[in-house]
Amino acid sequence: MSKFMISKFKSKCSETGKAINKGEKFLFDSNNKKAYCSESNMYKKTVKKIRFNAKIKAKEKSEFSVYCKRNGI
């Protein structure tokens, strides 16, 4: 499972090797125990996936609301 976090100490990106400074946002993969900086492909892919899923959920919610109104639910 991956989650976005704020760095509490200086670290290093597993993909790019760049520094993740204290206070910077990064992606942590708890399955592999790896950290990814905001410039890494893994970080960017995860952001893209989250935004895409949010759009789908919003669309489904909207469609369900229309369905309920049409059917008096």
C-alpha positions as CSV (number, residue, x, y, z in Angstrom):
1,M,0.0,0.0,0.0
2,S,1.3,3.4,-0.9
3,K,0.6,6.7,0.9
4,F,1.7,10.2,0.7
5,M,3.6,11.6,3.7
6,I,5.6,14.6,4.8
7,S,9.2,13.7,5.5
8,K,10.3,14.0,9.2
9,F,13.9,13.6,8.3
10,K,16.2,13.7,5.3
11,S,15.9,10.6,3.1
12,K,16.7,9.4,-0.5
13,C,14.4,8.5,-3.3
14,S,14.5,4.8,-4.2
15,E,13.9,5.5,-7.9
16,T,15.9,8.7,-8.7
17,G,18.4,8.7,-5.9
18,K,17.6,12.4,-5.2
19,A,17.3,13.7,-1.7
20,I,14.0,14.0,0.1
21,N,14.5,16.8,2.6
22,K,12.7,17.2,5.9
23,G,9.2,18.7,5.3
24,E,8.9,17.6,1.7
25,K,6.0,15.5,0.5
26,F,6.9,12.0,-0.7
27,L,5.3,8.7,-1.5
28,F,5.9,5.8,0.8
29,D,5.3,2.2,-0.4
30,S,4.8,0.2,2.8
31,N,4.9,-3.1,1.0
32,N,8.5,-2.6,-0.3
33,K,9.5,-0.1,2.4
34,K,10.6,2.4,-0.3
35,A,10.3,6.2,-0.5
36,Y,9.7,8.1,-3.8
37,C,10.3,11.8,-4.3
38,S,7.8,14.0,-6.2
39,E,10.0,13.9,-9.3
40,S,9.9,10.1,-9.6
41,N,7.7,8.2,-12.1
42,M,6.2,6.1,-9.3
43,Y,5.0,9.3,-7.5
44,K,3.6,10.8,-10.7
45,K,1.8,7.6,-11.7
46,T,0.2,7.3,-8.2
47,V,-1.0,11.0,-8.4
48,K,-2.4,10.3,-11.9
49,K,-4.2,7.2,-10.7
50,I,-5.7,9.0,-7.6
51,R,-7.0,11.8,-9.8
52,F,-8.5,9.4,-12.3
53,N,-10.2,7.4,-9.6
54,A,-11.6,10.6,-8.1
55,K,-13.1,11.6,-11.5
56,I,-14.7,8.2,-11.9
57,K,-16.2,8.3,-8.4
58,A,-17.6,11.8,-9.0
59,K,-19.2,10.7,-12.3
60,E,-20.7,7.7,-10.7
61,K,-22.1,9.8,-7.8
62,S,-23.6,12.2,-10.3
63,E,-25.2,9.5,-12.4
64,F,-26.6,7.8,-9.3
65,S,-28.2,11.1,-8.2
66,V,-29.8,11.5,-11.6
67,Y,-31.1,8.0,-11.5
68,C,-32.6,8.5,-8.0
69,K,-34.4,11.7,-9.1
70,R,-35.8,10.0,-12.2
71,N,-37.1,7.1,-10.3
72,G,-38.3,8.9,-7.2
73,I,-35.9,7.3,-4.8
